[in-house]
Amino acid sequence: MKKLYLYIRLSDADDDLKCKTESESIANQRTPLYRYIKAHREFDSYEAVEFIDDGYSGTNGNRPSFERMIESLKNGEASVVICKDFSRFFRDYVEIGDYLERIFPFLGVRFIAVNDGYDSDEYKGSTAGMEVVMKYIVYAYYSRDLSQKIKTVMRTRKSKGEFITSQAPYGYRKDPEVKRKMVLNPDTAPVVRQTFGLALEGNS
């Protein structure tokens, strides 16, 4: 049976800015992809294989599932890649342009971005056009802007002495009443004190 690949990506940045909304979640990226497959009978004979990167930026290709997918495509194991939109695949317009104009055509891979209404089969023998290029640029700008906003928010929180990581370090726990504040954990704090005490006595 022929295979088609579904690529789904969610970034840590979405969670940091509370933008990890239901519409961008893994489950809700998956739904429109299967809906698209079902609506196009040409894919009835295809087996759908999912590649999911949860917590990875779209600004580079250093993503485990993405790298495995590309390697599989190079081996000729599938000929179709479908994702929700361009931003889920790549946010760097130079990189995605390279894939659409050079790499995928060379490998004989058809690329579909469902929400962007893009199907590479409609651009055979031609470039994707200014509309697609502008989308690349918008996504790239959005990613850089988002990254800068996240750094600014984190610096501000640190300067206020606020706790910014997802888990409290050993010996502490999150304050149940005050958001982004840590308090001593009565169960584990004595262990931390004993550890430092032993170190001060010269123990390794």
Sine and cosine of phi, psi and omega as CSV:
sin_phi,cos_phi,sin_psi,cos_psi,sin_omega,cos_omega
0.00,0.00,0.67,-0.74,0.04,-1.00
-0.94,0.34,0.44,-0.90,-0.03,-1.00
-0.88,-0.47,0.52,-0.85,0.20,-0.98
-0.78,-0.62,0.55,-0.83,-0.07,-1.00
-0.96,-0.28,0.72,-0.70,0.10,-1.00
-0.96,-0.28,0.86,-0.52,0.01,-1.00
-0.95,-0.31,0.79,-0.61,-0.05,-1.00
-0.78,-0.62,0.75,-0.67,-0.01,-1.00
-0.67,-0.74,0.66,-0.75,0.09,-1.00
-0.75,-0.66,0.73,-0.68,-0.07,-1.00
-0.99,-0.14,0.51,-0.86,0.12,-0.99
-0.86,0.51,-0.50,0.86,-0.03,-1.00
-0.88,0.48,-0.54,0.84,0.02,-1.00
-0.88,0.48,-0.62,0.78,-0.02,-1.00
-0.96,0.26,-0.63,0.78,-0.04,-1.00
-0.87,0.50,-0.60,0.80,-0.02,-1.00
-0.98,-0.20,0.29,0.96,0.01,-1.00
0.86,0.51,0.54,0.84,0.01,-1.00
-0.96,-0.27,0.16,0.99,0.00,-1.00
-0.98,0.21,0.91,0.42,-0.14,-0.99
-0.98,0.22,0.18,-0.98,0.01,-1.00
-0.86,0.50,-0.57,0.82,-0.04,-1.00
-0.94,0.33,-0.37,0.93,-0.02,-1.00
-0.97,-0.25,0.01,1.00,-0.04,-1.00
-0.92,0.38,0.27,-0.96,0.02,-1.00
-0.83,0.55,-0.75,0.66,-0.04,-1.00
-0.88,0.48,-0.62,0.78,-0.07,-1.00
-1.00,0.01,-0.04,1.00,0.27,-0.96
-1.00,0.08,-0.56,0.83,-0.04,-1.00
-0.91,0.41,-0.66,0.75,-0.09,-1.00
-0.83,0.55,-0.79,0.61,-0.01,-1.00
-0.92,0.40,-0.41,0.91,0.03,-1.00
-0.93,0.37,-0.73,0.69,0.03,-1.00
-0.94,0.35,-0.52,0.85,0.07,-1.00
-0.90,0.43,-0.65,0.76,0.02,-1.00
-0.90,0.43,-0.70,0.71,0.00,-1.00
-0.87,0.49,-0.70,0.71,-0.03,-1.00
-0.90,0.43,-0.54,0.84,-0.04,-1.00
-0.98,0.20,-0.23,0.97,-0.02,-1.00
-0.90,-0.44,0.98,-0.20,-0.11,-0.99
-0.87,0.49,-0.35,0.94,0.02,-1.00
-0.88,0.48,-0.32,0.95,-0.02,-1.00
-0.99,-0.14,0.12,0.99,-0.02,-1.00
-0.85,0.53,-0.54,0.84,-0.07,-1.00
-1.00,-0.04,0.12,0.99,-0.03,-1.00
-0.99,-0.14,0.54,-0.84,0.16,-0.99
-0.99,-0.10,0.81,-0.58,-0.01,-1.00
-1.00,0.03,0.80,-0.60,0.01,-1.00
-0.87,-0.48,0.79,-0.61,-0.05,-1.00
-1.00,-0.06,0.65,-0.76,0.15,-0.99
-0.83,-0.56,0.88,-0.47,-0.12,-0.99
-0.83,-0.56,0.79,-0.61,0.12,-0.99
-0.89,-0.46,0.95,-0.31,-0.01,-1.00
-0.97,-0.26,0.91,-0.42,0.02,-1.00
0.99,-0.14,0.43,0.90,-0.02,-1.00
-0.83,-0.56,0.63,-0.77,0.01,-1.00
-0.95,0.31,0.49,-0.87,0.04,-1.00
-1.00,-0.05,0.14,0.99,-0.05,-1.00
-1.00,0.09,-0.18,0.98,0.08,-1.00
-0.53,-0.85,0.16,-0.99,-0.07,-1.00
-1.00,-0.06,0.16,0.99,0.00,-1.00
-0.99,0.17,0.93,0.37,0.00,-1.00
-0.77,-0.64,0.79,-0.61,-0.10,-1.00
-0.79,0.62,-0.81,0.59,-0.05,-1.00
-0.94,0.35,-0.60,0.80,0.03,-1.00
-0.88,0.48,-0.71,0.71,-0.01,-1.00
-0.91,0.42,-0.64,0.76,0.04,-1.00
-0.90,0.43,-0.64,0.77,0.01,-1.00
-0.89,0.45,-0.73,0.69,-0.02,-1.00
-0.89,0.46,-0.66,0.75,0.02,-1.00
-0.89,0.46,-0.64,0.77,0.03,-1.00
-0.91,0.42,-0.63,0.77,0.04,-1.00
-0.90,0.43,-0.62,0.79,0.04,-1.00
-0.89,0.45,-0.50,0.87,0.02,-1.00
-0.99,0.11,0.04,1.00,0.06,-1.00
0.96,0.27,0.41,0.91,-0.06,-1.00
-0.99,0.12,-0.20,0.98,0.05,-1.00
-0.42,-0.91,0.31,-0.95,-0.05,-1.00
-0.76,-0.65,0.07,1.00,-0.02,-1.00
-0.69,-0.73,0.71,-0.70,0.11,-0.99
-0.82,-0.57,0.78,-0.63,0.00,-1.00
-0.81,-0.58,0.74,-0.68,0.09,-1.00
-0.67,-0.75,0.17,-0.99,-0.08,-1.00
-0.90,0.44,-0.75,0.66,0.05,-1.00
-0.35,-0.94,0.07,-1.00,-0.04,-1.00
-0.84,0.54,-0.63,0.78,-0.09,-1.00
-0.91,0.41,-0.46,0.89,0.04,-1.00
-0.95,0.31,-0.50,0.87,-0.03,-1.00
-0.99,0.12,-0.79,0.62,0.00,-1.00
-0.39,-0.92,0.56,-0.83,0.09,-1.00
-0.95,-0.31,-0.01,1.00,0.05,-1.00
-0.99,-0.11,0.92,-0.39,-0.13,-0.99
-0.92,0.39,-0.43,0.90,0.05,-1.00
-0.94,0.35,-0.70,0.71,-0.02,-1.00
-0.91,0.41,-0.74,0.68,-0.03,-1.00
-0.92,0.39,-0.55,0.83,0.07,-1.00
-0.89,0.45,-0.61,0.79,0.03,-1.00
-0.90,0.44,-0.65,0.76,0.02,-1.00
-0.92,0.39,-0.70,0.71,-0.08,-1.00
-0.96,0.29,-0.59,0.81,-0.10,-1.00
-1.00,-0.08,-0.37,0.93,-0.10,-0.99
-0.79,-0.61,-0.84,0.54,-0.14,-0.99
-0.93,0.37,-0.80,0.60,-0.03,-1.00
-0.91,0.42,-0.68,0.73,0.07,-1.00
-0.86,0.51,-0.64,0.77,0.01,-1.00
-0.90,0.44,-0.62,0.78,-0.02,-1.00
-0.99,0.11,-0.13,0.99,-0.04,-1.00
0.95,0.31,0.54,0.84,-0.04,-1.00
-0.98,-0.18,0.74,-0.68,0.07,-1.00
-1.00,-0.03,0.77,-0.64,-0.03,-1.00
-0.90,-0.43,0.73,-0.68,-0.02,-1.00
-0.77,-0.64,0.81,-0.59,0.12,-0.99
-0.93,-0.36,0.97,-0.24,-0.20,-0.98
-0.85,0.52,-0.83,0.55,-0.09,-1.00
-0.94,0.35,-0.37,0.93,0.03,-1.00
-1.00,0.01,-0.03,1.00,0.02,-1.00
0.89,0.46,0.53,0.85,-0.04,-1.00
-0.95,-0.30,0.76,-0.66,0.09,-1.00
-0.68,-0.73,0.89,-0.45,-0.08,-1.00
-0.87,0.49,-0.37,0.93,0.05,-1.00
-0.89,0.46,-0.41,0.91,-0.01,-1.00
-0.99,0.14,-0.13,0.99,-0.04,-1.00
-0.88,-0.47,0.34,0.94,0.00,-1.00
-0.87,0.49,0.78,-0.63,0.02,-1.00
0.99,0.12,0.08,1.00,0.01,-1.00
-0.54,-0.84,0.19,-0.98,0.06,-1.00
-0.99,0.14,0.18,-0.98,-0.08,-1.00
-0.97,0.26,-0.25,0.97,0.05,-1.00
1.00,-0.05,0.24,-0.97,-0.07,-1.00
-0.90,0.44,-0.53,0.85,-0.03,-1.00
-0.87,0.49,-0.71,0.70,0.00,-1.00
-0.93,0.38,-0.68,0.73,0.01,-1.00
-0.86,0.52,-0.68,0.73,0.00,-1.00
-0.90,0.44,-0.58,0.82,0.05,-1.00
-0.91,0.42,-0.65,0.76,0.05,-1.00
-0.83,0.55,-0.75,0.66,-0.09,-1.00
-0.90,0.44,-0.65,0.76,0.01,-1.00
-0.89,0.46,-0.71,0.70,0.00,-1.00
-0.89,0.45,-0.66,0.75,-0.01,-1.00
-0.90,0.44,-0.69,0.72,0.01,-1.00
-0.91,0.42,-0.67,0.74,-0.01,-1.00
-0.86,0.51,-0.69,0.72,-0.02,-1.00
-0.89,0.45,-0.69,0.72,0.02,-1.00
-0.91,0.42,-0.66,0.75,0.00,-1.00
-0.90,0.43,-0.67,0.75,0.01,-1.00
-0.89,0.45,-0.69,0.73,0.00,-1.00
-0.87,0.49,-0.69,0.72,-0.01,-1.00
-0.91,0.42,-0.64,0.77,0.01,-1.00
-0.90,0.43,-0.65,0.76,0.01,-1.00
-0.89,0.46,-0.71,0.70,0.00,-1.00
-0.88,0.48,-0.65,0.76,0.01,-1.00
-0.90,0.44,-0.70,0.72,0.02,-1.00
-0.88,0.48,-0.70,0.71,-0.02,-1.00
-0.91,0.42,-0.67,0.74,0.03,-1.00
-0.88,0.48,-0.65,0.76,0.00,-1.00
-0.90,0.44,-0.69,0.72,0.00,-1.00
-0.90,0.44,-0.66,0.75,0.00,-1.00
-0.89,0.45,-0.67,0.74,-0.03,-1.00
-0.90,0.44,-0.40,0.92,0.03,-1.00
-1.00,-0.01,0.01,1.00,-0.01,-1.00
0.97,0.23,0.35,0.94,-0.02,-1.00
-1.00,0.10,0.53,-0.85,0.03,-1.00
-0.98,0.18,0.80,-0.60,-0.14,-0.99
-0.89,-0.46,-0.17,0.99,-0.02,-1.00
-1.00,0.04,0.22,-0.98,-0.10,-1.00
-0.98,0.22,-0.46,0.89,-0.03,-1.00
-0.85,-0.53,0.64,-0.77,0.06,-1.00
-0.97,0.24,0.61,-0.79,0.02,-1.00
-0.93,0.37,0.34,-0.94,-0.01,-1.00
-0.83,0.55,0.74,-0.68,-0.03,-1.00
0.98,-0.22,-0.20,0.98,0.00,-1.00
-0.79,-0.61,0.19,-0.98,0.15,-0.99
-0.53,-0.85,0.31,-0.95,0.02,-1.00
-0.94,0.34,0.67,-0.74,0.06,-1.00
-0.92,0.39,0.86,-0.51,-0.04,-1.00
-0.92,0.38,-0.26,0.97,-0.07,-1.00
-0.95,-0.33,-0.51,0.86,-0.04,-1.00
-0.92,-0.40,0.87,-0.49,-0.03,-1.00
-0.92,0.40,0.62,-0.78,0.03,-1.00
0.89,0.46,0.47,0.88,0.07,-1.00
-0.83,-0.55,0.62,-0.79,0.04,-1.00
-0.96,-0.26,0.50,-0.87,0.11,-0.99
-0.73,-0.68,0.35,-0.94,0.01,-1.00
-0.90,0.44,0.62,-0.78,0.08,-1.00
-1.00,-0.07,0.93,-0.37,-0.07,-1.00
-0.87,0.50,-0.39,0.92,-0.02,-1.00
-0.99,0.16,-0.56,0.83,-0.10,-0.99
-0.92,-0.39,-0.31,0.95,0.00,-1.00
-0.84,0.54,-0.64,0.77,0.02,-1.00
-0.86,0.50,-0.55,0.84,0.01,-1.00
-0.92,0.40,-0.66,0.76,0.02,-1.00
-0.91,0.42,-0.70,0.72,0.01,-1.00
-0.87,0.49,-0.68,0.73,-0.01,-1.00
-0.90,0.43,-0.65,0.76,0.00,-1.00
-0.87,0.49,-0.75,0.66,0.01,-1.00
-0.92,0.39,-0.58,0.81,0.03,-1.00
-0.89,0.46,-0.68,0.73,0.03,-1.00
-0.91,0.42,-0.61,0.79,0.01,-1.00
-0.91,0.42,-0.64,0.77,0.00,-1.00
-0.92,0.38,-0.41,0.91,0.04,-1.00
-0.99,0.16,-0.06,1.00,0.05,-1.00
0.98,-0.21,0.07,1.00,0.04,-1.00
-0.96,0.27,0.50,-0.87,0.00,-1.00
-0.98,0.21,0.00,0.00,0.00,0.00
